[in-house]
Amino acid sequence: MNPSPAQTDLLATYRRAEAEAAHKFGLIKVVANKGPKAIQAAVETAAKAAKRRDAYAKKLLTLGVELKD
């Protein structure tokens, strides 16, 4: 069964969001020595990226696309 173009586009968007979230969580370690404000900003940014990733995952699930971790 071939996925629809909408599923393919959404899956690609999810993959980009997943990579962005991983990158943002990695930045937390980089700014660890820059102080608490930098850490807090990095944590908030990473949380937003993870929220976007999870939203795309939920949309894919409603379309019947199962994501494997």
Backbone as CSV, one residue per row, in Angstrom:
resi,resn,N_x,N_y,N_z,CA_x,CA_y,CA_z,C_x,C_y,C_z
1,MET,0.841,-1.178,0.000,0.000,0.000,0.000,0.884,1.239,0.000
2,ASN,0.668,2.122,-0.949,1.438,3.348,-1.050,0.816,4.432,-0.185
3,PRO,1.650,5.162,0.554,1.105,6.250,1.366,0.656,7.403,0.470
4,SER,-0.323,8.125,0.944,-0.805,9.270,0.174,0.233,10.387,0.227
5,PRO,0.160,11.331,-0.708,1.110,12.449,-0.685,1.028,13.249,0.612
6,ALA,-0.159,13.365,1.176,-0.307,14.092,2.438,0.436,13.376,3.553
7,GLN,0.346,12.058,3.581,1.059,11.288,4.598,2.569,11.419,4.405
8,THR,3.018,11.374,3.174,4.444,11.481,2.875,4.977,12.841,3.302
9,ASP,4.249,13.908,2.969,4.669,15.249,3.360,4.686,15.410,4.871
10,LEU,3.654,14.904,5.523,3.569,15.010,6.972,4.672,14.192,7.638
11,LEU,4.988,13.052,7.076,6.062,12.221,7.613,7.405,12.933,7.472
12,ALA,7.627,13.568,6.353,8.871,14.325,6.156,8.952,15.489,7.144
13,THR,7.848,16.154,7.366,7.806,17.248,8.331,8.073,16.736,9.729
14,TYR,7.504,15.578,10.054,7.745,14.968,11.356,9.225,14.648,11.526
15,ARG,9.847,14.084,10.505,11.268,13.732,10.586,12.132,14.980,10.822
16,ARG,11.799,16.081,10.151,12.535,17.330,10.369,12.329,17.842,11.792
17,ALA,11.090,17.773,12.280,10.800,18.211,13.641,11.512,17.332,14.660
18,GLU,11.600,16.034,14.368,12.297,15.109,15.253,13.787,15.454,15.327
19,ALA,14.384,15.751,14.188,15.805,16.121,14.152,16.029,17.456,14.855
20,GLU,15.110,18.398,14.654,15.224,19.701,15.309,15.144,19.551,16.825
21,ALA,14.231,18.727,17.304,14.089,18.519,18.743,15.354,17.894,19.324
22,ALA,15.917,16.928,18.637,17.150,16.302,19.107,18.287,17.321,19.155
23,HIS,18.347,18.166,18.150,19.377,19.208,18.106,19.201,20.196,19.260
24,LYS,17.973,20.612,19.502,17.699,21.573,20.579,18.042,20.989,21.944
25,PHE,17.747,19.704,22.161,18.112,19.078,23.423,19.640,18.992,23.552
26,GLY,20.333,18.817,22.451,21.787,18.809,22.470,22.371,20.166,22.819
27,LEU,21.677,21.236,22.444,22.153,22.584,22.753,22.151,22.872,24.248
28,ILE,21.318,22.176,24.982,21.277,22.380,26.432,22.655,22.084,27.022
29,LYS,23.295,21.029,26.569,24.627,20.672,27.065,25.657,21.721,26.669
30,VAL,25.499,22.288,25.484,26.453,23.276,24.994,26.407,24.550,25.838
31,VAL,25.221,24.974,26.224,25.092,26.233,26.977,25.151,26.017,28.483
32,ALA,25.451,24.817,28.926,25.456,24.514,30.355,26.405,25.412,31.142
33,ASN,27.515,25.816,30.536,28.471,26.656,31.262,28.238,28.146,31.059
34,LYS,27.179,28.505,30.367,26.898,29.915,30.100,25.966,30.544,31.121
35,GLY,25.462,29.758,32.029,24.646,30.320,33.089,23.211,29.856,33.048
36,PRO,22.499,30.151,34.137,21.128,29.647,34.267,20.135,30.230,33.263
37,LYS,20.324,31.476,32.852,19.394,32.066,31.878,19.528,31.388,30.520
38,ALA,20.757,31.104,30.125,20.991,30.427,28.848,20.443,29.008,28.903
39,ILE,20.635,28.345,30.026,20.107,26.984,30.176,18.595,27.000,30.101
40,GLN,17.965,27.941,30.796,16.507,28.027,30.794,15.976,28.294,29.390
41,ALA,16.625,29.193,28.654,16.194,29.483,27.280,16.325,28.245,26.402
42,ALA,17.424,27.515,26.559,17.625,26.296,25.766,16.593,25.231,26.120
43,VAL,16.274,25.103,27.389,15.276,24.125,27.823,13.902,24.474,27.249
44,GLU,13.541,25.751,27.298,12.242,26.177,26.753,12.170,25.946,25.252
45,THR,13.247,26.252,24.552,13.286,26.038,23.104,13.173,24.556,22.775
46,ALA,13.870,23.720,23.528,13.810,22.279,23.303,12.411,21.740,23.582
47,ALA,11.763,22.272,24.610,10.402,21.826,24.935,9.425,22.185,23.816
48,LYS,9.587,23.373,23.243,8.720,23.771,22.132,8.933,22.870,20.914
49,ALA,10.191,22.550,20.637,10.497,21.667,19.506,9.916,20.276,19.736
50,ALA,10.005,19.783,20.962,9.441,18.468,21.278,7.921,18.489,21.160
51,LYS,7.313,19.597,21.538,5.860,19.728,21.427,5.426,19.702,19.957
52,ARG,6.181,20.396,19.092,5.885,20.369,17.650,6.022,18.950,17.110
53,ARG,7.100,18.277,17.497,7.325,16.897,17.055,6.179,15.996,17.471
54,ASP,5.746,16.133,18.705,4.652,15.308,19.210,3.333,15.615,18.505
55,ALA,3.128,16.874,18.138,1.910,17.239,17.417,1.887,16.577,16.036
56,TYR,3.038,16.572,15.359,3.105,15.907,14.053,2.920,14.398,14.199
57,ALA,3.479,13.829,15.245,3.318,12.395,15.482,1.848,12.055,15.704
58,LYS,1.144,12.911,16.409,-0.282,12.684,16.663,-1.079,12.754,15.359
59,LYS,-0.739,13.722,14.500,-1.428,13.832,13.209,-1.179,12.587,12.358
60,LEU,0.053,12.103,12.370,0.368,10.897,11.603,-0.389,9.697,12.137
61,LEU,-0.516,9.620,13.443,-1.246,8.499,14.061,-2.708,8.525,13.642
62,THR,-3.302,9.715,13.553,-4.697,9.799,13.140,-4.864,9.405,11.663
63,LEU,-3.794,9.551,10.869,-3.846,9.120,9.472,-3.535,7.636,9.323
64,GLY,-3.201,7.007,10.436,-2.936,5.574,10.397,-1.482,5.218,10.161
65,VAL,-0.575,6.187,10.277,0.849,5.923,10.096,1.443,5.632,11.471
66,GLU,2.007,4.441,11.608,2.602,4.057,12.880,4.087,4.385,12.862
67,LEU,4.526,5.134,13.858,5.930,5.510,13.972,6.646,4.549,14.889
68,LYS,7.817,4.128,14.478,8.610,3.225,15.308,9.728,4.020,15.936
69,ASP,9.909,3.838,17.224,10.968,4.587,17.937,12.311,3.950,17.785
